[in-house]
Amino acid sequence: MRPIETKVKAATAAGAGSAGVLTPFVIWLVGQLFFAGGEVPLPLVGVIGLVVTGLCTFIGGWLARHSPRAASIVRPRSGEDGTAAEPAADRPATDPLAAD
């Protein structure tokens, strides 16, 4: 079993944290600003929860670093029958984005 990606962990933590802490605060703030301190309608509460949790999950995943992984080079298909080529074990794996 492979380890869980760093971005997945960060996005999950951000989504869970926003649902428990940030969403109730935003709902309270909307009630204070737009409903004169009264109760926010239930459909709006659902939309606020969806938007706040979704944005926090996206931002948490966006800001997290990628998990390092080994690069693998695959030779292009060489046969007319469309068979997949073997990995190029005789060449070292290189990072195409690495600075020269």
Backbone as ProteinMPNN parsed JSONL, in Angstrom:
{"seq_chain_A": "MRPIETKVKAATAAGAGSAGVLTPFVIWLVGQLFFAGGEVPLPLVGVIGLVVTGLCTFIGGWLARHSPRAASIVRPRSGEDGTAAEPAADRPATDPLAAD", "coords_chain_A": {"N_chain_A": [[0.834, -1.174, 0.0], [0.528, 2.205, -0.846], [1.874, 5.3, 0.496], [-0.135, 8.043, 1.741], [-0.73, 10.906, -0.212], [0.8, 14.131, 0.28], [-0.623, 16.429, -0.445], [-3.252, 15.498, -0.38], [-3.61, 14.932, 2.325], [-3.333, 17.536, 3.396], [-5.467, 18.923, 2.157], [-7.65, 17.5, 3.149], [-7.431, 17.979, 5.914], [-7.743, 20.762, 5.922], [-10.356, 21.013, 4.929], [-11.849, 19.66, 6.911], [-11.204, 21.179, 9.16], [-12.231, 23.664, 8.436], [-14.94, 23.105, 8.302], [-15.57, 22.659, 10.963], [-14.748, 24.949, 12.374], [-14.423, 27.407, 10.871], [-16.728, 27.65, 9.2], [-19.055, 27.855, 10.999], [-18.409, 30.373, 12.081], [-18.519, 32.073, 9.816], [-21.217, 31.793, 9.176], [-22.382, 32.934, 11.475], [-21.36, 35.542, 11.158], [-22.591, 36.343, 8.739], [-25.241, 36.314, 9.605], [-25.15, 38.407, 11.465], [-24.491, 40.605, 9.851], [-26.287, 40.681, 7.633], [-28.806, 39.854, 8.414], [-29.656, 41.263, 10.594], [-28.704, 40.349, 13.108], [-30.282, 38.183, 13.438], [-31.601, 34.871, 12.785], [-30.019, 32.891, 10.313], [-31.378, 31.819, 7.239], [-32.103, 28.351, 6.676], [-31.541, 27.095, 4.07], [-29.594, 28.878, 3.109], [-27.607, 28.546, 5.016], [-26.746, 25.967, 4.387], [-25.643, 26.404, 1.816], [-23.616, 28.236, 2.424], [-22.016, 26.62, 4.081], [-21.221, 24.67, 2.211], [-19.78, 26.215, 0.31], [-17.736, 27.478, 1.861], [-16.375, 25.254, 3.001], [-15.609, 23.903, 0.651], [-13.95, 25.841, -0.614], [-11.895, 26.127, 1.323], [-10.861, 23.519, 1.342], [-9.898, 23.315, -1.295], [-7.979, 25.417, -1.302], [-6.238, 24.535, 0.726], [-5.228, 22.149, -0.427], [-4.056, 23.279, -2.688], [-2.002, 24.891, -1.7], [-0.299, 23.098, -0.454], [2.744, 21.166, -0.601], [3.961, 19.094, -3.28], [4.205, 15.516, -3.094], [7.337, 13.908, -3.104], [8.398, 11.796, -5.748], [9.707, 9.002, -7.54], [10.954, 9.407, -10.818], [9.868, 7.973, -13.87], [10.875, 6.73, -16.939], [9.495, 6.102, -20.03], [9.773, 4.38, -23.015], [8.684, 5.447, -26.261], [5.866, 4.015, -28.021], [6.699, 1.394, -30.138], [5.921, -0.587, -31.857], [3.713, -1.527, -34.551], [1.468, -2.762, -33.767], [0.57, -1.573, -31.506], [1.479, -2.218, -28.967], [2.56, -1.771, -25.607], [5.574, -0.16, -24.638], [8.566, -1.242, -22.974], [9.79, -0.095, -19.749], [12.477, 2.237, -19.696], [15.13, 1.016, -18.532], [17.828, 1.123, -18.895], [18.585, 3.741, -19.031], [19.231, 6.62, -16.994], [16.864, 7.954, -14.682], [15.548, 11.155, -15.121], [14.74, 14.461, -14.115], [12.59, 16.4, -15.903], [12.022, 19.035, -15.342], [14.063, 20.033, -13.872], [16.644, 22.364, -13.047], [19.276, 23.259, -15.25]], "CA_chain_A": [[0.0, 0.0, 0.0], [1.335, 3.411, -0.962], [1.537, 6.327, 1.48], [-1.09, 9.056, 1.305], [-0.08, 12.11, -0.729], [0.803, 15.292, 1.158], [-1.709, 17.327, -0.847], [-4.52, 14.922, 0.068], [-3.672, 15.153, 3.771], [-3.545, 18.962, 3.656], [-6.816, 19.291, 1.729], [-8.593, 16.89, 4.091], [-7.347, 18.711, 7.174], [-8.323, 22.094, 5.72], [-11.801, 20.852, 4.811], [-12.408, 19.304, 8.219], [-11.04, 22.332, 10.047], [-13.153, 24.739, 8.058], [-16.303, 22.697, 8.64], [-15.771, 22.738, 12.404], [-14.391, 26.23, 12.976], [-14.63, 28.579, 10.024], [-18.111, 27.732, 8.703], [-19.955, 28.486, 11.98], [-18.079, 31.791, 12.205], [-19.049, 32.764, 8.641], [-22.685, 31.817, 9.325], [-22.666, 33.945, 12.485], [-21.048, 36.841, 10.568], [-23.652, 36.641, 7.779], [-26.419, 36.631, 10.411], [-24.976, 39.733, 12.057], [-24.41, 41.654, 8.836], [-27.375, 40.73, 6.655], [-30.099, 39.488, 8.997], [-29.807, 42.075, 11.814], [-28.469, 39.532, 14.289], [-31.27, 37.11, 13.504], [-31.217, 33.543, 12.319], [-29.783, 32.747, 8.874], [-32.24, 30.759, 6.708], [-31.451, 27.046, 6.556], [-30.914, 26.863, 2.762], [-28.386, 29.692, 3.014], [-26.611, 27.894, 5.871], [-26.184, 24.873, 3.6], [-24.805, 26.948, 0.744], [-22.416, 28.791, 3.055], [-21.169, 25.484, 4.477], [-20.653, 24.062, 1.004], [-18.799, 27.115, -0.299], [-16.589, 27.674, 2.763], [-15.626, 23.998, 3.084], [-14.998, 23.653, -0.657], [-12.834, 26.772, -0.824], [-10.787, 25.788, 2.236], [-10.27, 22.272, 0.867], [-9.133, 23.641, -2.494], [-6.811, 26.228, -0.953], [-5.303, 23.672, 1.456], [-4.548, 21.293, -1.394], [-3.28, 24.121, -3.606], [-0.811, 25.414, -1.026], [0.583, 22.021, 0.023], [3.78, 20.733, -1.531], [3.79, 17.773, -3.879], [5.007, 14.437, -2.53], [8.369, 13.502, -4.054], [8.303, 10.434, -6.247], [10.71, 8.682, -8.548], [10.524, 9.583, -12.208], [10.065, 6.797, -14.711], [10.914, 7.07, -18.359], [8.943, 5.032, -20.86], [10.045, 4.592, -24.436], [7.45, 5.521, -27.04], [5.433, 2.774, -28.665], [7.504, 1.17, -31.332], [5.296, -1.556, -32.756], [2.492, -1.1, -35.222], [0.326, -3.396, -33.124], [0.151, -0.748, -30.381], [1.897, -2.768, -27.679], [3.268, -0.823, -24.762], [7.016, -0.361, -24.574], [9.133, -1.522, -21.658], [10.458, 1.069, -19.165], [13.874, 2.374, -20.106], [15.957, 0.763, -17.355], [19.234, 1.361, -19.205], [18.851, 5.177, -18.943], [18.892, 7.145, -15.669], [15.66, 8.784, -14.607], [15.87, 12.553, -14.958], [13.616, 15.35, -13.902], [12.603, 17.348, -17.017], [11.878, 20.401, -14.863], [15.231, 20.4, -13.074], [17.498, 23.396, -13.649], [20.553, 22.746, -15.803]], "C_chain_A": [[0.883, 1.244, 0.0], [0.919, 4.435, 0.099], [0.58, 7.366, 0.879], [-0.326, 10.314, 0.898], [-0.208, 13.271, 0.255], [-0.347, 16.234, 0.829], [-3.069, 16.812, -0.371], [-4.683, 15.14, 1.568], [-3.995, 16.609, 4.088], [-4.962, 19.386, 3.295], [-7.863, 18.725, 2.686], [-8.603, 17.633, 5.416], [-7.983, 20.097, 7.047], [-9.841, 22.017, 5.621], [-12.455, 20.545, 6.146], [-12.324, 20.477, 9.193], [-12.01, 23.447, 9.728], [-14.587, 24.379, 8.421], [-16.573, 22.866, 10.128], [-15.57, 24.114, 12.996], [-14.821, 27.418, 12.115], [-16.077, 28.733, 9.555], [-19.073, 28.317, 9.739], [-19.681, 29.982, 12.165], [-18.655, 32.584, 11.031], [-20.568, 32.85, 8.719], [-23.085, 32.87, 10.357], [-22.459, 35.346, 11.913], [-22.128, 37.268, 9.573], [-24.936, 37.012, 8.532], [-26.343, 38.026, 11.012], [-25.061, 40.844, 11.015], [-25.681, 41.79, 7.996], [-28.754, 40.41, 7.225], [-30.307, 40.133, 10.356], [-29.68, 41.232, 13.087], [-29.437, 38.385, 14.432], [-30.715, 35.807, 12.942], [-31.078, 33.528, 10.799], [-30.68, 31.622, 8.37], [-31.459, 29.473, 6.429], [-30.861, 26.785, 5.167], [-29.623, 27.662, 2.582], [-27.264, 29.116, 3.875], [-25.937, 26.747, 5.109], [-25.256, 25.347, 2.507], [-23.519, 27.526, 1.318], [-21.473, 27.669, 3.47], [-20.493, 24.837, 3.292], [-19.54, 24.922, 0.419], [-17.558, 27.25, 0.576], [-15.74, 26.402, 2.827], [-14.922, 23.691, 1.765], [-13.808, 24.557, -0.917], [-11.644, 26.431, 0.072], [-10.098, 24.493, 1.818], [-9.399, 22.532, -0.351], [-7.858, 24.405, -2.15], [-5.782, 25.399, -0.184], [-4.539, 22.742, 0.538], [-3.643, 22.08, -2.325], [-1.957, 24.555, -2.962], [0.162, 24.332, -0.561], [1.594, 21.645, -1.051], [3.443, 19.362, -2.1], [4.652, 16.756, -3.141], [6.074, 14.053, -3.542], [8.159, 12.062, -4.494], [9.325, 10.241, -7.351], [10.126, 8.867, -9.946], [10.757, 8.282, -12.967], [9.959, 7.23, -16.161], [10.401, 5.862, -19.138], [9.24, 5.366, -22.312], [8.722, 4.669, -25.191], [7.12, 4.185, -27.681], [6.189, 2.589, -29.968], [6.834, 0.228, -32.327], [4.033, -1.017, -33.385], [1.256, -1.703, -34.56], [-0.133, -2.643, -31.873], [0.535, -1.294, -29.025], [2.701, -1.739, -26.913], [4.739, -1.18, -24.7], [7.435, -0.635, -23.135], [9.743, -0.239, -21.081], [11.935, 1.064, -19.529], [14.772, 2.238, -18.888], [17.421, 1.08, -17.619], [19.578, 2.851, -19.153], [18.49, 5.657, -17.534], [17.626, 7.999, -15.735], [16.071, 10.223, -14.35], [14.588, 13.35, -14.771], [13.619, 16.383, -15.037], [12.475, 18.798, -16.573], [13.069, 20.888, -14.065], [16.066, 21.449, -13.815], [18.798, 22.789, -14.121], [21.709, 23.461, -15.205]], "O_chain_A": [[1.858, 1.328, 0.746], [-0.227, 4.446, 0.547], [0.508, 7.532, -0.338], [0.609, 10.732, 1.582], [-1.201, 13.38, 0.973], [-0.98, 16.777, 1.735], [-3.938, 17.602, -0.002], [-5.767, 15.493, 2.032], [-4.831, 16.889, 4.947], [-5.594, 20.129, 4.045], [-8.85, 19.393, 2.997], [-9.667, 17.89, 5.979], [-8.679, 20.55, 7.956], [-10.539, 22.868, 6.173], [-13.499, 21.108, 6.474], [-13.257, 20.733, 9.953], [-12.548, 24.096, 10.625], [-15.366, 25.251, 8.806], [-17.696, 23.185, 10.516], [-16.164, 24.428, 14.028], [-15.505, 28.323, 12.593], [-16.594, 29.85, 9.52], [-19.85, 29.207, 9.393], [-20.607, 30.764, 12.38], [-19.222, 33.658, 11.233], [-21.146, 33.877, 8.364], [-24.034, 33.621, 10.132], [-23.273, 36.239, 12.145], [-22.536, 38.43, 9.564], [-25.641, 37.936, 8.126], [-27.342, 38.743, 11.066], [-25.638, 41.901, 11.272], [-26.099, 42.905, 7.684], [-29.765, 40.673, 6.574], [-31.053, 39.61, 11.183], [-30.461, 41.39, 14.025], [-29.42, 37.681, 15.442], [-29.522, 35.678, 12.668], [-31.913, 34.084, 10.085], [-30.747, 30.568, 9.002], [-30.305, 29.511, 6.003], [-29.741, 26.28, 5.095], [-28.671, 27.177, 1.972], [-26.094, 29.192, 3.499], [-24.72, 26.575, 5.175], [-24.196, 24.76, 2.289], [-22.444, 27.323, 0.754], [-20.267, 27.754, 3.239], [-19.313, 24.492, 3.361], [-18.476, 24.411, 0.072], [-16.438, 27.147, 0.074], [-14.516, 26.471, 2.718], [-13.767, 23.265, 1.763], [-12.769, 24.096, -1.39], [-10.503, 26.447, -0.388], [-8.878, 24.381, 1.929], [-8.28, 22.025, -0.432], [-6.781, 24.077, -2.649], [-4.582, 25.542, -0.414], [-3.333, 22.562, 0.7], [-2.577, 21.599, -2.709], [-0.918, 24.578, -3.622], [1.33, 24.625, -0.302], [1.338, 21.786, -2.247], [2.731, 18.574, -1.478], [5.713, 17.101, -2.621], [5.766, 13.884, -4.721], [7.783, 11.21, -3.69], [9.748, 11.193, -8.006], [8.972, 8.531, -10.212], [11.738, 7.579, -12.724], [9.072, 7.992, -16.546], [10.84, 4.734, -18.912], [8.994, 6.479, -22.777], [7.747, 4.027, -24.801], [7.991, 3.334, -27.859], [6.3, 3.504, -30.783], [7.155, 0.251, -33.515], [3.363, -0.153, -32.82], [0.139, -1.225, -34.758], [-1.119, -3.031, -31.247], [-0.031, -0.873, -28.016], [3.43, -0.937, -27.498], [5.107, -2.355, -24.708], [6.719, -0.289, -22.195], [10.174, 0.625, -21.845], [12.556, 0.008, -19.652], [15.137, 3.24, -18.273], [18.185, 1.286, -16.676], [20.756, 3.2, -19.225], [17.538, 5.151, -16.94], [17.367, 8.676, -16.73], [16.866, 10.484, -13.447], [13.509, 12.954, -15.214], [14.559, 17.172, -15.132], [12.786, 19.705, -17.345], [13.089, 22.036, -13.623], [16.178, 21.423, -15.041], [19.357, 21.908, -13.469], [22.857, 23.171, -15.543]]}, "name": "protein", "num_of_chains": 1, "seq": "MRPIETKVKAATAAGAGSAGVLTPFVIWLVGQLFFAGGEVPLPLVGVIGLVVTGLCTFIGGWLARHSPRAASIVRPRSGEDGTAAEPAADRPATDPLAAD"}
